[in-house]
Amino acid sequence: SGSYSGTGDLFASCITGGLARGDSLTDTMQTAGKFLEQALIDSSKERVPVNDGVNFEKFLCLLINFRSIFLPNQPFPAYTENLPPAASLAYFGMKKK
């Protein structure tokens, strides 16, 4: 039992990246929370030792702002067929038009 190493650093990096990208603080914090939650759940499930940090790599796709990669003249979600499996539209609260 204990705290996983590096979770504060990951959270701070997510916040910094989201704000630098121009996302709102609220959206950035929600995204960071979802990202860390998934990494922590997976790390606990996989019994990763707390000193080894969390399994975050496979959840990096959660930090992508998918809205920013769609062409502005195309209806959302025009290019979702190539999104990674973990990038569920429902997870991000996005709705199809």
All heavy atoms as an XYZ file, in Angstrom:
737
protein
N       0.847     -1.187      0.000
C       0.000      0.000      0.000
C       0.882      1.236      0.000
O       2.033      1.189      0.387
C      -0.922     -0.116      1.197
O      -1.054      1.062      1.908
N       0.358      2.351     -0.422
C       1.112      3.590     -0.479
C       0.776      4.373     -1.716
O      -0.158      4.054     -2.432
N       1.564      5.385     -1.976
C       1.350      6.244     -3.140
C       2.296      5.835     -4.255
O       3.451      5.497     -4.016
C       1.626      7.701     -2.773
O       0.761      8.126     -1.756
N       1.783      5.890     -5.477
C       2.637      5.581     -6.626
C       3.566      6.753     -6.913
O       3.142      7.901     -6.949
C       1.798      5.295     -7.871
C       1.211      3.904     -7.880
C      -0.081      3.672     -7.441
C       1.959      2.827     -8.329
C      -0.611      2.396     -7.454
C       1.437      1.547     -8.348
C       0.150      1.342     -7.905
O      -0.371      0.078     -7.922
N       4.815      6.445     -7.137
C       5.816      7.455     -7.471
C       5.485      8.134     -8.784
O       5.062      7.487     -9.742
C       7.184      6.787     -7.640
O       7.935      6.883     -6.487
N       5.661      9.459     -8.829
C       5.550     10.202    -10.069
C       4.160     10.678    -10.438
O       3.997     11.358    -11.451
N       3.136     10.348     -9.649
C       1.782     10.755    -10.031
C       1.610     12.272     -9.983
O       0.914     12.842    -10.829
C       0.710     10.080     -9.154
O       1.008     10.303     -7.777
C       0.650      8.583     -9.429
N       2.252     12.924     -9.058
C       2.189     14.392     -8.989
C       2.863     15.025    -10.196
O       2.362     16.007    -10.761
N       3.982     14.452    -10.599
C       4.685     14.942    -11.793
C       3.833     14.760    -13.041
O       3.764     15.646    -13.897
C       6.016     14.202    -11.987
C       7.005     14.487    -10.871
O       6.927     15.569    -10.265
O       7.855     13.622    -10.607
N       3.189     13.598    -13.153
C       2.310     13.357    -14.300
C       1.148     14.342    -14.324
O       0.807     14.889    -15.370
C       1.760     11.929    -14.258
C       2.679     10.837    -14.753
C       2.075      9.455    -14.477
C       2.950     10.984    -16.237
N       0.549     14.577    -13.160
C      -0.579     15.504    -13.080
C      -0.136     16.906    -13.487
O      -0.791     17.562    -14.298
C      -1.173     15.505    -11.666
C      -2.418     16.323    -11.554
C      -3.617     15.862    -12.071
C      -2.404     17.553    -10.925
C      -4.781     16.612    -11.972
C      -3.558     18.313    -10.822
C      -4.749     17.837    -11.347
N       0.983     17.361    -12.946
C       1.496     18.697    -13.273
C       1.819     18.809    -14.761
O       1.543     19.840    -15.390
C       2.738     19.002    -12.437
N       2.366     17.764    -15.345
C       2.688     17.775    -16.776
C       1.428     17.847    -17.632
O       1.394     18.553    -18.646
C       3.480     16.516    -17.146
O       4.716     16.493    -16.477
N       0.401     17.115    -17.219
C      -0.878     17.156    -17.949
C      -1.487     18.553    -17.896
O      -1.980     19.062    -18.907
C      -1.865     16.158    -17.343
S      -1.434     14.443    -17.593
N      -1.456     19.172    -16.722
C      -2.009     20.519    -16.560
C      -1.216     21.513    -17.415
O      -1.785     22.317    -18.149
C      -2.009     20.958    -15.080
C      -2.876     20.013    -14.230
C      -2.453     22.398    -14.931
C      -4.333     19.970    -14.615
N       0.100     21.441    -17.334
C       0.957     22.348    -18.096
C       0.714     22.194    -19.592
O       0.565     23.181    -20.318
C       2.439     22.093    -17.765
O       2.633     22.280    -16.357
C       3.350     23.023    -18.532
N       0.658     20.960    -20.065
C       0.440     20.707    -21.485
C      -0.914     21.197    -21.964
O      -1.030     21.816    -23.022
N      -1.955     20.933    -21.179
C      -3.292     21.370    -21.563
C      -3.415     22.875    -21.617
O      -3.998     23.434    -22.555
N      -2.848     23.548    -20.637
C      -2.907     25.014    -20.618
C      -2.072     25.609    -21.759
O      -2.489     26.583    -22.388
C      -2.450     25.555    -19.267
C      -3.372     25.227    -18.081
C      -2.764     25.730    -16.784
C      -4.767     25.786    -18.296
N      -0.919     25.003    -22.027
C      -0.077     25.487    -23.135
C      -0.786     25.307    -24.477
O      -0.612     26.109    -25.387
C       1.258     24.750    -23.142
N      -1.610     24.266    -24.574
C      -2.367     24.013    -25.792
C      -3.549     24.972    -25.928
O      -4.129     25.105    -26.985
C      -2.848     22.560    -25.781
C      -3.600     22.140    -27.000
C      -3.885     20.658    -27.035
N      -4.582     20.216    -25.840
C      -4.559     18.966    -25.411
N      -3.894     18.046    -26.058
N      -5.212     18.626    -24.319
N      -3.899     25.642    -24.833
C      -5.003     26.593    -24.877
C      -6.310     26.060    -24.343
O      -7.345     26.710    -24.454
N      -6.284     24.873    -23.741
C      -7.494     24.312    -23.143
C      -7.839     25.062    -21.863
O      -6.956     25.637    -21.218
C      -7.290     22.824    -22.823
C      -7.052     21.972    -24.049
O      -7.296     22.448    -25.172
O      -6.609     20.829    -23.877
N      -9.096     25.031    -21.478
C      -9.501     25.688    -20.229
C      -8.944     24.900    -19.048
O      -8.663     23.703    -19.155
C     -11.024     25.764    -20.123
O     -11.565     24.481    -19.845
N      -8.798     25.576    -17.918
C      -8.293     24.908    -16.718
C      -9.226     23.777    -16.305
O      -8.770     22.691    -15.941
C      -8.124     25.916    -15.571
C      -7.595     25.343    -14.260
C      -6.240     24.676    -14.449
C      -7.496     26.449    -13.208
N     -10.519     24.005    -16.386
C     -11.488     22.964    -16.008
C     -11.336     21.734    -16.895
O     -11.249     20.608    -16.389
C     -12.930     23.509    -16.108
O     -13.055     24.627    -15.242
C     -13.949     22.454    -15.727
N     -11.300     21.938    -18.210
C     -11.134     20.805    -19.129
C      -9.801     20.099    -18.915
O      -9.731     18.870    -18.944
C     -11.227     21.266    -20.587
C     -12.636     21.663    -20.994
O     -13.600     21.349    -20.262
O     -12.774     22.307    -22.056
N      -8.773     20.875    -18.692
C      -7.442     20.309    -18.484
C      -7.396     19.447    -17.227
O      -6.853     18.348    -17.237
C      -6.393     21.442    -18.394
O      -6.395     22.150    -19.633
C      -5.009     20.914    -18.136
N      -7.995     19.934    -16.163
C      -7.996     19.168    -14.910
C      -8.830     17.899    -15.036
O      -8.450     16.850    -14.517
C      -8.469     20.041    -13.758
C      -7.444     21.123    -13.413
S      -7.866     22.087    -11.981
C      -7.581     20.917    -10.692
N      -9.950     17.971    -15.746
C     -10.766     16.771    -15.950
C     -10.016     15.738    -16.777
O     -10.027     14.550    -16.450
C     -12.086     17.143    -16.621
C     -13.031     17.863    -15.687
C     -14.290     18.346    -16.387
O     -14.375     18.362    -17.612
N     -15.272     18.743    -15.606
N      -9.344     16.186    -17.820
C      -8.560     15.276    -18.657
C      -7.424     14.652    -17.860
O      -7.191     13.444    -17.934
C      -8.010     16.013    -19.889
O      -9.103     16.529    -20.645
C      -7.166     15.097    -20.757
N      -6.724     15.462    -17.091
C      -5.615     14.953    -16.265
C      -6.127     13.934    -15.258
O      -5.497     12.896    -15.040
C      -4.921     16.109    -15.553
N      -7.264     14.220    -14.663
C      -7.851     13.292    -13.687
C      -8.231     11.970    -14.315
O      -7.951     10.897    -13.753
N      -8.861     12.009    -15.492
C      -9.237     10.776    -16.194
C      -8.000      9.967    -16.574
O      -7.966      8.748    -16.430
C     -10.047     11.102    -17.450
C     -11.436     11.610    -17.160
C     -12.135     12.002    -18.451
C     -13.502     12.600    -18.178
N     -14.177     13.027    -19.406
N      -6.988     10.671    -17.067
C      -5.740     10.019    -17.466
C      -5.090      9.308    -16.271
O      -4.768      8.123    -16.339
C      -4.792     11.070    -18.049
C      -3.389     10.609    -18.271
C      -3.089      9.706    -19.274
C      -2.358     11.101    -17.491
C      -1.783      9.288    -19.495
C      -1.053     10.696    -17.699
C      -0.766      9.779    -18.700
N      -4.937     10.029    -15.171
C      -4.302      9.430    -13.996
C      -5.156      8.327    -13.386
O      -4.631      7.318    -12.917
C      -3.992     10.502    -12.953
C      -2.758     11.330    -13.263
C      -2.625     12.499    -12.306
C      -1.519     10.467    -13.199
N      -6.461      8.511    -13.397
C      -7.357      7.477    -12.870
C      -7.154      6.161    -13.614
O      -7.006      5.106    -12.999
C      -8.805      7.930    -12.987
C      -9.797      6.883    -12.521
C     -11.236      7.315    -12.701
O     -11.535      7.998    -13.700
O     -12.053      6.954    -11.844
N      -7.142      6.219    -14.938
C      -6.953      5.007    -15.734
C      -5.576      4.394    -15.486
O      -5.446      3.175    -15.369
C      -7.156      5.305    -17.223
C      -8.572      5.662    -17.578
C      -9.560      4.592    -17.170
O      -9.407      3.429    -17.532
N     -10.566      4.984    -16.413
N      -4.557      5.233    -15.393
C      -3.200      4.734    -15.142
C      -3.101      4.071    -13.766
O      -2.474      3.024    -13.624
C      -2.193      5.881    -15.260
N      -3.740      4.671    -12.775
C      -3.720      4.101    -11.419
C      -4.501      2.794    -11.341
O      -4.049      1.823    -10.715
C      -4.265      5.106    -10.408
C      -3.335      6.268    -10.084
C      -4.098      7.396     -9.399
C      -2.177      5.795     -9.222
N      -5.667      2.755    -11.966
C      -6.467      1.527    -11.970
C      -5.679      0.390    -12.613
O      -5.603     -0.718    -12.078
C      -7.807      1.750    -12.704
C      -8.728      2.633    -11.859
C      -8.484      0.421    -13.031
C      -9.964      3.128    -12.594
N      -5.059      0.682    -13.750
C      -4.292     -0.337    -14.455
C      -3.083     -0.783    -13.636
O      -2.785     -1.975    -13.559
C      -3.842      0.193    -15.816
C      -3.162     -0.877    -16.641
O      -3.853     -1.818    -17.056
O      -1.936     -0.773    -16.856
N      -2.404      0.157    -13.018
C      -1.209     -0.168    -12.227
C      -1.572     -1.040    -11.035
O      -0.852     -1.991    -10.707
C      -0.524      1.116    -11.756
O      -0.107      1.860    -12.868
N      -2.687     -0.731    -10.406
C      -3.141     -1.535     -9.269
C      -3.527     -2.936     -9.731
O      -3.163     -3.932     -9.107
C      -4.323     -0.843     -8.600
O      -4.815     -1.625     -7.550
N      -4.253     -3.010    -10.830
C      -4.683     -4.293    -11.386
C      -3.488     -5.156    -11.771
O      -3.488     -6.368    -11.554
C      -5.566     -4.037    -12.604
C      -6.158     -5.265    -13.230
C      -7.137     -4.862    -14.309
C      -6.702     -5.487    -15.603
N      -7.542     -5.132    -16.729
N      -2.466     -4.520    -12.323
C      -1.260     -5.236    -12.748
C      -0.257     -5.445    -11.604
O       0.817     -5.996    -11.819
C      -0.574     -4.478    -13.896
C      -1.406     -4.362    -15.154
C      -1.588     -5.696    -15.857
O      -0.683     -6.547    -15.783
O      -2.659     -5.873    -16.472
N      -0.603     -4.962    -10.414
C       0.243     -5.098     -9.212
C       1.647     -4.503     -9.409
O       2.661     -5.095     -9.039
C       0.333     -6.545     -8.762
C      -1.007     -7.139     -8.408
C      -0.869     -8.576     -7.973
N      -2.144     -9.214     -7.849
C      -2.818     -9.351     -6.713
N      -2.326     -8.871     -5.607
N      -3.972     -9.963     -6.703
N       1.670     -3.324    -10.012
C       2.934     -2.615    -10.203
C       3.396     -2.107     -8.833
O       2.610     -1.496     -8.107
C       2.754     -1.423    -11.172
C       4.017     -0.587    -11.257
C       2.333     -1.917    -12.550
N       4.645     -2.351     -8.448
C       5.144     -1.826     -7.171
C       5.047     -0.296     -7.147
O       5.348      0.360     -8.154
C       6.606     -2.281     -7.134
C       6.669     -3.451     -8.065
C       5.656     -3.160     -9.137
N       4.621      0.257     -6.014
C       4.390      1.699     -5.925
C       5.634      2.520     -6.243
O       5.527      3.622     -6.784
C       3.786      2.122     -4.563
C       2.396      1.559     -4.398
C       4.677      1.731     -3.412
N       6.802      2.008     -5.948
C       8.038      2.751     -6.243
C       8.371      2.771     -7.729
O       9.225      3.541     -8.174
C       9.213      2.182     -5.456
C       9.126      2.509     -3.991
O       8.446      3.450     -3.591
N       9.781      1.716     -3.159
N       7.706      1.937     -8.514
C       7.950      1.888     -9.967
C       7.101      2.897    -10.738
O       7.244      3.017    -11.948
C       7.679      0.489    -10.510
C       8.719     -0.526    -10.056
O       9.726     -0.124     -9.433
O       8.521     -1.726    -10.320
N       6.214      3.593    -10.077
C       5.339      4.546    -10.760
C       4.135      3.846    -11.366
O       3.841      2.698    -11.039
N       3.428      4.538    -12.231
C       2.208      3.987    -12.824
C       2.392      3.646    -14.293
O       3.252      4.200    -14.973
C       1.010      4.965    -12.680
C       0.620      5.137    -11.233
C       1.296      6.309    -13.310
N       1.566      2.719    -14.763
C       1.506      2.381    -16.190
C       0.720      3.487    -16.882
O      -0.492      3.460    -16.900
C       0.766      1.052    -16.398
C       1.551     -0.141    -15.948
O       2.757     -0.092    -15.817
N       0.860     -1.230    -15.696
N       1.408      4.458    -17.433
C       0.685      5.568    -18.058
C       0.785      5.565    -19.576
O      -0.042      6.157    -20.255
C       1.175      6.922    -17.518
C       2.568      7.278    -17.919
C       2.810      7.983    -19.088
C       3.650      6.914    -17.136
C       4.098      8.330    -19.464
C       4.941      7.242    -17.498
C       5.165      7.954    -18.671
N       1.773      4.870    -20.103
C       2.059      4.965    -21.539
C       0.862      4.590    -22.413
O       0.579      5.269    -23.403
C       3.275      4.093    -21.903
C       4.574      4.570    -21.304
C       4.824      4.071    -19.866
O       3.953      3.403    -19.287
O       5.904      4.372    -19.338
N       0.161      3.539    -22.050
C      -0.940      3.109    -22.920
C      -2.156      4.026    -22.835
O      -3.098      3.871    -23.606
C      -1.332      1.666    -22.645
C      -1.816      1.360    -21.261
C      -2.122     -0.122    -21.164
C      -1.854     -0.662    -19.802
N      -2.113     -2.091    -19.724
N      -2.129      4.997    -21.938
C      -3.237      5.937    -21.793
C      -2.900      7.337    -22.312
O      -3.693      8.255    -22.178
C      -3.687      5.995    -20.329
C      -4.108      4.650    -19.812
C      -3.283      3.926    -18.974
C      -5.312      4.101    -20.211
C      -3.657      2.670    -18.528
C      -5.694      2.850    -19.778
C      -4.863      2.125    -18.932
N      -1.731      7.494    -22.923
C      -1.340      8.803    -23.461
C      -2.332      9.322    -24.499
O      -2.515     10.531    -24.627
C       0.072      8.740    -24.051
C       1.200      8.632    -23.022
C       2.532      8.356    -23.724
C       1.276      9.865    -22.160
N      -2.998      8.414    -25.191
C      -3.979      8.847    -26.198
C      -5.115      9.645    -25.560
O      -5.773     10.442    -26.236
C      -4.532      7.657    -26.961
S      -5.466      6.499    -25.950
N      -5.322      9.480    -24.265
C      -6.375     10.240    -23.574
C      -6.037     11.720    -23.463
O      -6.918     12.538    -23.207
C      -6.613      9.665    -22.173
C      -7.072      8.208    -22.119
C      -7.200      7.747    -20.671
C      -8.376      8.025    -22.857
N      -4.778     12.065    -23.665
C      -4.357     13.462    -23.550
C      -4.463     14.221    -24.868
O      -4.278     15.428    -24.898
C      -2.909     13.528    -23.036
C      -2.676     12.891    -21.671
C      -1.204     12.959    -21.309
C      -3.538     13.533    -20.610
N      -4.760     13.515    -25.934
C      -4.881     14.163    -27.229
C      -6.198     14.917    -27.289
O      -7.242     14.387    -26.930
C      -4.818     13.132    -28.373
C      -3.470     12.410    -28.360
C      -5.071     13.795    -29.723
C      -3.416     11.224    -29.298
N      -6.139     16.141    -27.770
C      -7.354     16.921    -27.975
C      -7.839     16.594    -29.384
O      -7.425     17.213    -30.349
C      -7.066     18.411    -27.821
C      -8.300     19.254    -28.008
O      -9.314     18.796    -28.522
N      -8.222     20.503    -27.592
N      -8.714     15.590    -29.481
C      -9.147     15.123    -30.792
C      -9.885     16.194    -31.577
O      -9.852     16.211    -32.784
C     -10.018     13.871    -30.657
C      -9.231     12.683    -30.232
C      -9.374     12.165    -28.961
C      -8.316     12.107    -31.095
C      -8.629     11.069    -28.562
C      -7.564     11.012    -30.703
C      -7.722     10.490    -29.431
N     -10.544     17.112    -30.901
C     -11.260     18.168    -31.606
C     -10.297     19.023    -32.432
O     -10.663     19.533    -33.474
C     -12.013     19.057    -30.624
C     -13.176     18.368    -29.971
C     -13.941     19.337    -29.090
N     -14.889     18.661    -28.248
C     -16.079     18.250    -28.634
N     -16.460     18.426    -29.868
N     -16.892     17.641    -27.797
N      -9.057     19.153    -31.969
C      -8.105     20.009    -32.672
C      -7.504     19.352    -33.918
O      -6.871     20.020    -34.709
C      -6.982     20.440    -31.726
O      -6.177     19.322    -31.381
N      -7.702     18.048    -34.104
C      -7.106     17.387    -35.265
C      -8.090     17.228    -36.417
O      -7.703     16.820    -37.494
C      -6.487     16.020    -34.905
C      -7.553     15.024    -34.432
C      -5.378     16.184    -33.904
C      -7.029     13.621    -34.235
N      -9.353     17.547    -36.201
C     -10.335     17.441    -37.272
C     -10.280     18.686    -38.134
O     -10.085     19.786    -37.652
C     -11.738     17.251    -36.705
C     -11.872     15.995    -35.907
C     -12.136     16.045    -34.550
C     -11.695     14.761    -36.504
C     -12.239     14.891    -33.810
C     -11.797     13.598    -35.763
C     -12.074     13.653    -34.417
N     -10.467     18.513    -39.410
C     -10.485     19.656    -40.306
C     -11.714     20.509    -40.002
O     -12.807     19.984    -39.824
C     -10.516     19.186    -41.762
C      -9.270     18.443    -42.231
C      -9.452     17.945    -43.661
C      -8.037     19.323    -42.141
N     -11.552     21.821    -39.937
C     -12.654     22.688    -39.538
C     -13.871     22.638    -40.454
O     -14.980     22.863    -40.013
C     -12.039     24.088    -39.532
C     -10.745     23.976    -40.226
C     -10.336     22.542    -40.219
N     -13.689     22.302    -41.716
C     -14.814     22.271    -42.644
C     -15.478     20.899    -42.741
O     -16.368     20.702    -43.538
C     -14.370     22.724    -44.038
C     -13.931     24.175    -44.032
O     -14.448     24.974    -43.254
N     -12.980     24.504    -44.871
N     -15.000     19.952    -41.949
C     -15.560     18.608    -41.963
C     -16.449     18.414    -40.729
O     -16.116     18.880    -39.647
C     -14.440     17.558    -41.941
C     -13.557     17.594    -43.148
C     -14.303     17.180    -44.402
O     -15.121     16.275    -44.378
N     -14.037     17.866    -45.502
N     -17.572     17.723    -40.906
C     -18.414     17.466    -39.730
C     -17.702     16.526    -38.771
O     -17.062     15.572    -39.194
C     -19.666     16.826    -40.317
C     -19.233     16.280    -41.633
C     -18.102     17.145    -42.112
N     -17.785     16.838    -37.505
C     -17.217     15.961    -36.473
C     -18.122     14.746    -36.354
O     -19.320     14.878    -36.355
C     -17.173     16.719    -35.146
C     -16.676     15.875    -34.011
C     -15.329     15.674    -33.858
C     -17.552     15.269    -33.136
C     -14.861     14.893    -32.820
C     -17.084     14.492    -32.109
C     -15.744     14.302    -31.948
N     -17.644     13.563    -36.235
C     -16.276     13.079    -36.247
C     -15.892     12.470    -37.592
O     -16.036     11.280    -37.788
C     -16.272     12.039    -35.153
C     -17.657     11.447    -35.196
C     -18.553     12.556    -35.698
N     -15.376     13.252    -38.484
C     -15.061     12.812    -39.838
C     -13.950     11.773    -39.900
O     -13.933     10.955    -40.798
C     -14.669     14.026    -40.682
N     -13.017     11.794    -38.952
C     -11.861     10.913    -39.055
C     -11.724      9.969    -37.865
O     -10.638      9.531    -37.557
C     -10.581     11.745    -39.201
C     -10.655     12.638    -40.414
C     -10.982     13.970    -40.300
C     -10.442     12.112    -41.676
C     -11.076     14.782    -41.420
C     -10.541     12.909    -42.805
C     -10.850     14.251    -42.672
O     -10.942     15.033    -43.777
N     -12.815      9.625    -37.223
C     -12.730      8.811    -36.014
C     -12.382      7.358    -36.276
O     -12.024      6.653    -35.344
C     -14.046      8.872    -35.215
O     -15.104      8.467    -36.082
C     -14.288     10.242    -34.660
N     -12.461      6.890    -37.519
C     -12.153      5.482    -37.767
C     -10.699      5.155    -37.465
O     -10.351      4.001    -37.261
C     -12.500      5.085    -39.208
C     -11.645      5.745    -40.275
C     -12.188      7.104    -40.728
O     -13.190      7.585    -40.173
O     -11.588      7.691    -41.638
N      -9.821      6.141    -37.396
C      -8.402      5.889    -37.117
C      -7.997      6.174    -35.679
O      -6.822      6.101    -35.347
C      -7.533      6.726    -38.061
C      -7.695      6.297    -39.502
O      -7.840      5.114    -39.783
N      -7.713      7.250    -40.402
N      -8.956      6.470    -34.824
C      -8.617      6.754    -33.433
C      -8.248      5.465    -32.712
O      -8.766      4.398    -33.021
C      -9.807      7.405    -32.711
C     -10.213      8.777    -33.212
C     -11.404      9.281    -32.410
C      -9.073      9.761    -33.110
N      -7.346      5.536    -31.743
C      -6.980      4.341    -30.978
C      -8.173      3.829    -30.171
O      -9.058      4.602    -29.815
C      -5.850      4.819    -30.061
C      -5.926      6.293    -30.077
C      -6.615      6.713    -31.325
N      -8.227      2.513    -29.884
C      -9.371      1.932    -29.175
C      -9.690      2.606    -27.848
O     -10.854      2.757    -27.497
C      -8.952      0.483    -28.950
C      -7.891      0.220    -29.951
C      -7.225      1.536    -30.224
N      -8.682      3.024    -27.102
C      -8.921      3.634    -25.795
C      -9.532      5.022    -25.914
O      -9.995      5.587    -24.938
C      -7.617      3.714    -25.002
N      -9.549      5.579    -27.109
C     -10.039      6.939    -27.304
C     -11.524      6.939    -27.645
O     -11.944      7.373    -28.686
C      -9.232      7.632    -28.398
N     -12.310      6.420    -26.763
C     -13.754      6.356    -26.969
C     -14.350      7.753    -26.970
O     -14.057      8.571    -26.113
C     -14.379      5.526    -25.856
O     -15.746      5.763    -25.767
N     -15.199      8.033    -27.945
C     -15.857      9.341    -27.990
C     -16.684      9.573    -26.738
O     -16.741     10.674    -26.209
C     -16.736      9.442    -29.236
C     -15.993      9.462    -30.559
C     -16.979      9.460    -31.713
C     -15.086     10.656    -30.646
N     -17.335      8.536    -26.259
C     -18.151      8.675    -25.053
C     -17.280      9.055    -23.855
O     -17.699      9.824    -22.996
C     -18.895      7.384    -24.773
N     -16.074      8.522    -23.799
C     -15.172      8.806    -22.685
C     -14.861     10.290    -22.604
O     -14.745     10.856    -21.544
C     -13.872      8.006    -22.862
C     -12.955      8.101    -21.687
C     -13.105      7.240    -20.620
C     -11.954      9.060    -21.631
C     -12.267      7.324    -19.532
C     -11.116      9.155    -20.541
C     -11.272      8.272    -19.499
O     -10.453      8.363    -18.407
N     -14.763     10.941    -23.767
C     -14.440     12.344    -23.807
C     -15.674     13.230    -23.767
O     -15.585     14.435    -23.824
C     -13.637     12.680    -25.075
C     -12.258     12.102    -25.048
C     -11.957     10.968    -25.753
C     -11.266     12.702    -24.292
C     -10.688     10.439    -25.717
C      -9.999     12.174    -24.253
C      -9.700     11.040    -24.951
N     -16.867     12.631    -23.709
C     -18.093     13.406    -23.662
C     -18.429     14.065    -24.980
O     -19.152     15.039    -25.022
N     -17.898     13.532    -26.064
C     -18.167     14.113    -27.375
C     -19.446     13.512    -27.939
O     -19.747     12.339    -27.703
C     -17.007     13.831    -28.327
C     -15.737     14.492    -27.913
S     -14.440     14.050    -29.082
C     -13.080     14.964    -28.409
N     -20.162     14.276    -28.699
C     -21.393     13.804    -29.315
C     -21.291     13.962    -30.816
O     -20.785     14.959    -31.318
C     -22.578     14.602    -28.785
C     -22.787     14.424    -27.307
C     -23.946     15.259    -26.807
C     -24.047     15.100    -25.300
N     -24.996     15.997    -24.711
N     -21.798     12.978    -31.529
C     -21.834     13.065    -32.991
C     -22.868     14.093    -33.401
O     -23.882     14.269    -32.757
C     -22.191     11.720    -33.602
C     -21.117     10.677    -33.426
C     -21.514      9.411    -34.113
C     -20.440      8.359    -33.932
N     -20.791      7.127    -34.641
N     -22.585     14.802    -34.484
C     -23.542     15.775    -35.023
C     -24.549     15.074    -35.900
O     -24.293     14.114    -36.526
C     -22.810     16.854    -35.815
C     -22.058     17.791    -34.928
C     -21.467     18.906    -35.777
C     -20.740     19.893    -34.863
N     -20.173     20.983    -35.591
